[in-house]
Amino acid sequence: MYDVRPKKALGQHFLIDQNIAQRIVEQLSPDVESVIEVGAGTGVLTQYLVQSVLDKFHVIEIDKESIAYLEKHFPMLGERLIEGDFLRTDLIQFGKQNMAVIGNFPYNISSQIFFQVLKYKEQVVEVVGMVQKEMAERMAAKEGSKTYGILSVLMQAWYDIEYLFTVHENVFNPPPKVKSAVIKMRRNAVTDLGCDEKLFVSIVKQAFNQRRKTMRNSLRPMLRPEIIEKEVFNKRPEQLSVQEFIDLTNLIGGQITTYRYPHCSPDGSRNASGSCD
């Protein structure tokens, strides 16, 4: 039997509770046409996925030891087992619609996984995943909550997000120092935000990067005198719903101004100077 050593650099904490593993897989909706497991590790989810969705199932795993283990224990995967980095994978190759992503996501890249999903939001209709409990709470938080933030707004613009259940540390090898949680994301009916999406992302990021300030202070460089006194700018970012951020984007984008607003890519990357140019 292959021994897969959990690697700290890869954020690996292998789930060892079979009941929880089965419960996670059972959250997948029957209408999805393809399923991608991210980071299968020792196959605790894989064993149930091959039983239920083998004909539409692929595994993307970056760890060579895990690849060797999975090849031995799940030979039926064949070419469906892919050695690679999910964050650098073109998901179109797995289908153009009704795709689901599932996994016990490494905590150190979980936000990047969600931004990768967002990039393929027209294909990925569902995500079922284990993440750090605090991140799950942020993802599902509504306006007015202290945990409501950038991920909450950007993901909820396109997905309905449900916090399913909490998972304790002792069901992992090695046990993480924090509790975990399973969330389910399901694509909503939105096909167009009705605003400049790049500006929307930029406004959300700039506002929450200075979340203690009012919108007027955090967004001041974007604002012309004729709108700066509007009531919405008295609020702090956690008080605005997704729709209010969309409305705000249209308000700011409609200004007659030569201001060139900063563009952050959806994954939050910045240029060499540190700005979102």
Kinemage of the C-alpha trace (Angstrom):
@kinemage 1
@onewidth
@group {chain A} dominant
@subgroup {mainchain}
@vectorlist {calphas} color= white
{ca met a 1} P 0.000 0.000 0.000
{ca tyr a 2} L 1.246 3.487 -0.845
{ca asp a 3} L 1.819 5.752 2.116
{ca val a 4} L 0.838 9.343 1.374
{ca arg a 5} L 2.448 11.770 3.768
{ca pro a 6} L 0.393 14.920 4.421
{ca lys a 7} L 2.433 17.868 3.178
{ca lys a 8} L 2.215 21.159 4.987
{ca ala a 9} L 3.300 23.062 1.879
{ca leu a 10} L 0.221 21.747 0.063
{ca gly a 11} L -2.110 22.427 2.992
{ca gln a 12} L -3.010 18.742 3.229
{ca his a 13} L -5.227 17.511 6.050
{ca phe a 14} L -6.649 14.152 5.030
{ca leu a 15} L -10.226 13.442 6.066
{ca ile a 16} L -10.434 10.038 7.772
{ca asp a 17} L -14.109 9.938 8.798
{ca gln a 18} L -16.029 7.818 6.274
{ca asn a 19} L -19.451 9.030 7.388
{ca ile a 20} L -18.525 12.650 6.755
{ca ala a 21} L -16.954 11.758 3.406
{ca gln a 22} L -20.130 10.012 2.269
{ca arg a 23} L -22.258 12.870 3.547
{ca ile a 24} L -20.228 15.364 1.486
{ca val a 25} L -20.613 13.355 -1.720
{ca glu a 26} L -24.346 13.013 -1.121
{ca gln a 27} L -24.679 16.803 -1.388
{ca leu a 28} L -24.033 16.684 -5.150
{ca ser a 29} L -27.123 17.386 -7.222
{ca pro a 30} L -28.149 14.671 -9.697
{ca asp a 31} L -28.484 17.098 -12.608
{ca val a 32} L -24.761 17.903 -12.965
{ca glu a 33} L -23.191 16.617 -16.166
{ca ser a 34} L -19.564 16.488 -15.055
{ca val a 35} L -17.844 16.355 -11.651
{ca ile a 36} L -14.302 17.464 -10.828
{ca glu a 37} L -12.685 16.494 -7.553
{ca val a 38} L -9.934 18.869 -6.454
{ca gly a 39} L -7.082 17.339 -4.460
{ca ala a 40} L -8.258 13.781 -3.859
{ca gly a 41} L -5.403 12.943 -1.461
{ca thr a 42} L -5.979 9.358 -0.310
{ca gly a 43} L -9.329 9.067 -2.052
{ca val a 44} L -11.702 9.350 0.879
{ca leu a 45} L -14.247 11.170 -1.320
{ca thr a 46} L -13.098 9.447 -4.499
{ca gln a 47} L -14.254 6.025 -3.292
{ca tyr a 48} L -17.847 7.250 -3.151
{ca leu a 49} L -17.631 9.345 -6.301
{ca val a 50} L -16.494 6.422 -8.450
{ca gln a 51} L -19.542 4.506 -7.240
{ca ser a 52} L -22.016 7.228 -8.149
{ca val a 53} L -20.611 9.429 -10.934
{ca leu a 54} L -17.690 7.542 -12.538
{ca asp a 55} L -18.951 8.122 -16.077
{ca lys a 56} L -18.772 11.909 -15.612
{ca phe a 57} L -15.967 12.189 -13.062
{ca his a 58} L -12.396 13.573 -13.176
{ca val a 59} L -9.798 14.017 -10.435
{ca ile a 60} L -7.209 16.799 -10.486
{ca glu a 61} L -4.347 16.153 -8.051
{ca ile a 62} L -1.007 17.971 -7.793
{ca asp a 63} L 0.759 15.654 -5.316
{ca lys a 64} L 2.791 12.861 -6.969
{ca glu a 65} L 2.462 10.564 -3.938
{ca ser a 66} L -1.303 10.932 -4.041
{ca ile a 67} L -1.316 10.270 -7.782
{ca ala a 68} L 0.586 6.996 -7.228
{ca tyr a 69} L -1.804 5.981 -4.434
{ca leu a 70} L -4.885 6.781 -6.492
{ca glu a 71} L -3.564 4.935 -9.553
{ca lys a 72} L -3.128 1.793 -7.458
{ca his a 73} L -6.407 1.944 -5.546
{ca phe a 74} L -8.683 3.419 -8.233
{ca pro a 75} L -7.450 1.948 -11.530
{ca met a 76} L -10.908 2.477 -13.017
{ca leu a 77} L -10.147 6.208 -13.182
{ca gly a 78} L -7.588 5.712 -15.937
{ca glu a 79} L -7.148 8.960 -17.867
{ca arg a 80} L -9.748 10.584 -15.644
{ca leu a 81} L -7.006 10.959 -13.024
{ca ile a 82} L -5.094 14.100 -13.975
{ca glu a 83} L -1.825 15.236 -12.414
{ca gly a 84} L -1.972 18.994 -12.386
{ca asp a 85} L -2.794 22.250 -10.633
{ca phe a 86} L -6.507 23.026 -10.500
{ca leu a 87} L -5.720 26.739 -10.382
{ca arg a 88} L -4.012 26.491 -13.778
{ca thr a 89} L -6.467 24.089 -15.408
{ca asp a 90} L -8.775 25.086 -18.242
{ca leu a 91} L -12.073 23.657 -17.037
{ca ile a 92} L -13.718 23.931 -20.445
{ca gln a 93} L -12.136 20.591 -21.393
{ca phe a 94} L -14.475 18.844 -18.928
{ca gly a 95} L -17.673 20.214 -20.415
{ca lys a 96} L -19.266 23.486 -21.361
{ca gln a 97} L -22.088 23.482 -18.838
{ca asn a 98} L -23.575 21.921 -15.688
{ca met a 99} L -20.234 21.177 -14.061
{ca ala a 100} L -19.717 20.520 -10.335
{ca val a 101} L -16.533 20.962 -8.316
{ca ile a 102} L -16.081 18.982 -5.110
{ca gly a 103} L -13.288 18.472 -2.613
{ca asn a 104} L -11.697 18.767 0.764
{ca phe a 105} L -10.060 22.009 -0.314
{ca pro a 106} L -6.562 22.889 0.972
{ca tyr a 107} L -7.018 25.800 3.337
{ca asn a 108} L -3.997 27.690 2.037
{ca ile a 109} L -5.499 28.047 -1.454
{ca ser a 110} L -9.224 27.762 -0.832
{ca ser a 111} L -9.954 31.391 -1.743
{ca gln a 112} L -7.996 30.932 -4.988
{ca ile a 113} L -10.075 27.840 -5.755
{ca phe a 114} L -13.244 29.907 -5.453
{ca phe a 115} L -11.852 32.622 -7.706
{ca gln a 116} L -10.996 29.908 -10.258
{ca val a 117} L -14.606 28.728 -10.023
{ca leu a 118} L -15.773 32.300 -10.540
{ca lys a 119} L -13.688 32.492 -13.706
{ca tyr a 120} L -15.701 29.537 -15.066
{ca lys a 121} L -19.057 30.547 -13.617
{ca glu a 122} L -20.814 29.841 -16.920
{ca gln a 123} L -19.768 26.175 -16.676
{ca val a 124} L -19.593 25.515 -12.922
{ca val a 125} L -23.145 25.332 -11.626
{ca glu a 126} L -22.307 23.773 -8.270
{ca val a 127} L -19.540 23.548 -5.683
{ca val a 128} L -19.531 21.267 -2.652
{ca gly a 129} L -16.455 21.709 -0.527
{ca met a 130} L -14.784 21.514 2.845
{ca val a 131} L -13.050 24.714 3.929
{ca gln a 132} L -11.948 26.403 7.123
{ca lys a 133} L -15.010 27.222 9.242
{ca glu a 134} L -14.270 30.948 9.258
{ca met a 135} L -14.114 31.017 5.466
{ca ala a 136} L -17.385 29.096 5.183
{ca glu a 137} L -19.022 31.656 7.462
{ca arg a 138} L -17.643 34.509 5.344
{ca met a 139} L -18.836 32.916 2.131
{ca ala a 140} L -22.409 32.499 3.398
{ca ala a 141} L -22.610 35.738 5.427
{ca lys a 142} L -25.217 38.354 4.605
{ca glu a 143} L -24.897 42.121 4.776
{ca gly a 144} L -24.785 43.452 8.321
{ca ser a 145} L -22.596 40.596 9.533
{ca lys a 146} L -19.055 41.167 10.752
{ca thr a 147} L -17.914 38.236 8.598
{ca tyr a 148} L -19.437 39.706 5.418
{ca gly a 149} L -16.649 40.708 3.040
{ca ile a 150} L -15.088 40.543 -0.405
{ca leu a 151} L -15.694 36.824 -0.992
{ca ser a 152} L -19.256 37.136 0.296
{ca val a 153} L -20.169 39.792 -2.268
{ca leu a 154} L -18.239 38.500 -5.277
{ca met a 155} L -19.428 34.906 -4.886
{ca gln a 156} L -23.006 35.701 -3.875
{ca ala a 157} L -23.371 37.865 -6.967
{ca trp a 158} L -23.378 34.618 -8.965
{ca tyr a 159} L -24.081 31.781 -6.488
{ca asp a 160} L -26.519 30.903 -3.721
{ca ile a 161} L -24.341 29.720 -0.839
{ca glu a 162} L -25.400 27.408 1.982
{ca tyr a 163} L -23.412 26.578 5.112
{ca leu a 164} L -24.164 22.867 5.508
{ca phe a 165} L -22.392 21.580 8.628
{ca thr a 166} L -19.378 21.996 10.880
{ca val a 167} L -16.561 19.431 10.970
{ca his a 168} L -14.311 19.012 14.012
{ca glu a 169} L -10.534 18.772 13.990
{ca asn a 170} L -10.246 15.168 15.175
{ca val a 171} L -11.523 13.652 11.897
{ca phe a 172} L -8.395 14.676 9.979
{ca asn a 173} L -4.823 13.453 9.686
{ca pro a 174} L -3.083 15.585 10.781
{ca pro a 175} L -5.723 17.501 12.752
{ca pro a 176} L -5.851 21.166 11.698
{ca lys a 177} L -5.727 23.857 14.346
{ca val a 178} L -9.145 25.152 13.333
{ca lys a 179} L -12.608 23.754 12.772
{ca ser a 180} L -13.821 23.101 9.259
{ca ala a 181} L -17.164 23.335 7.507
{ca val a 182} L -18.843 22.086 4.368
{ca ile a 183} L -20.585 24.546 2.073
{ca lys a 184} L -22.673 24.161 -1.047
{ca met a 185} L -22.770 26.768 -3.785
{ca arg a 186} L -25.404 26.649 -6.504
{ca arg a 187} L -25.384 28.950 -9.521
{ca asn a 188} L -28.173 31.509 -9.349
{ca ala a 189} L -30.265 32.819 -12.242
{ca val a 190} L -28.113 35.901 -12.858
{ca thr a 191} L -26.681 36.063 -16.376
{ca asp a 192} L -25.571 39.703 -16.294
{ca leu a 193} L -24.939 41.902 -13.274
{ca gly a 194} L -26.144 44.920 -15.191
{ca cys a 195} L -22.998 46.868 -14.447
{ca asp a 196} L -19.325 47.095 -15.386
{ca glu a 197} L -18.065 43.875 -13.776
{ca lys a 198} L -14.422 45.012 -13.546
{ca leu a 199} L -15.481 48.204 -11.814
{ca phe a 200} L -17.789 46.179 -9.537
{ca val a 201} L -14.868 43.973 -8.424
{ca ser a 202} L -12.641 47.013 -7.950
{ca ile a 203} L -15.217 48.847 -5.807
{ca val a 204} L -15.897 45.803 -3.617
{ca lys a 205} L -12.197 45.212 -3.027
{ca gln a 206} L -11.358 48.848 -2.362
{ca ala a 207} L -14.274 49.256 0.032
{ca phe a 208} L -13.554 46.140 2.112
{ca asn a 209} L -9.803 46.737 2.156
{ca gln a 210} L -10.720 49.765 4.286
{ca arg a 211} L -13.799 48.279 5.901
{ca arg a 212} L -13.706 50.522 8.981
{ca lys a 213} L -14.145 53.595 6.819
{ca thr a 214} L -17.363 54.852 5.304
{ca met a 215} L -17.819 54.297 1.602
{ca arg a 216} L -17.269 58.020 1.090
{ca asn a 217} L -13.784 57.839 2.563
{ca ser a 218} L -12.705 54.534 1.071
{ca leu a 219} L -13.943 55.393 -2.436
{ca arg a 220} L -13.220 59.126 -2.422
{ca pro a 221} L -10.716 59.027 -5.321
{ca met a 222} L -13.494 57.631 -7.535
{ca leu a 223} L -16.165 60.167 -6.596
{ca arg a 224} L -17.198 63.405 -8.258
{ca pro a 225} L -18.667 66.258 -6.180
{ca glu a 226} L -22.168 65.756 -7.610
{ca ile a 227} L -22.567 62.301 -6.031
{ca ile a 228} L -20.240 62.334 -3.021
{ca glu a 229} L -22.953 63.512 -0.610
{ca lys a 230} L -25.434 60.765 -1.460
{ca glu a 231} L -26.680 58.753 1.531
{ca val a 232} L -25.115 55.463 0.392
{ca phe a 233} L -21.645 56.873 1.007
{ca asn a 234} L -22.411 57.263 4.726
{ca lys a 235} L -22.502 53.476 5.048
{ca arg a 236} L -19.682 51.028 5.666
{ca pro a 237} L -19.159 48.205 3.150
{ca glu a 238} L -20.596 45.441 5.325
{ca gln a 239} L -23.929 47.309 5.329
{ca leu a 240} L -24.390 47.043 1.541
{ca ser a 241} L -26.117 44.107 -0.146
{ca val a 242} L -24.853 42.667 -3.421
{ca gln a 243} L -27.546 44.600 -5.296
{ca glu a 244} L -26.532 47.832 -3.558
{ca phe a 245} L -22.931 47.273 -4.672
{ca ile a 246} L -24.231 46.791 -8.220
{ca asp a 247} L -26.278 50.001 -7.980
{ca leu a 248} L -23.248 51.802 -6.552
{ca thr a 249} L -21.119 50.558 -9.453
{ca asn a 250} L -23.594 52.028 -11.924
{ca leu a 251} L -23.687 55.294 -9.981
{ca ile a 252} L -19.912 55.638 -9.983
{ca gly a 253} L -19.520 54.318 -13.527
{ca gly a 254} L -22.058 56.815 -14.806
{ca gln a 255} L -19.996 59.817 -13.760
{ca ile a 256} L -18.631 62.059 -16.496
{ca thr a 257} L -15.026 61.964 -15.386
{ca thr a 258} L -11.540 61.290 -16.621
{ca tyr a 259} L -10.741 59.289 -13.504
{ca arg a 260} L -9.222 55.921 -14.404
{ca tyr a 261} L -10.443 53.565 -11.710
{ca pro a 262} L -8.086 50.818 -10.489
{ca his a 263} L -8.703 47.381 -11.937
{ca cys a 264} L -8.025 44.373 -9.774
{ca ser a 265} L -8.383 41.013 -11.423
{ca pro a 266} L -10.986 38.720 -9.773
{ca asp a 267} L -8.217 36.762 -8.054
{ca gly a 268} L -6.959 39.949 -6.394
{ca ser a 269} L -3.621 40.053 -8.214
{ca arg a 270} L -1.916 43.406 -8.495
{ca asn a 271} L 0.807 44.872 -10.638
{ca ala a 272} L 4.457 45.261 -9.634
{ca ser a 273} L 3.823 48.598 -7.933
{ca gly a 274} L 1.234 47.009 -5.650
{ca ser a 275} L -1.720 48.864 -7.167
{ca cys a 276} L -4.700 47.357 -8.985
{ca asp a 277} L -3.949 49.283 -12.147
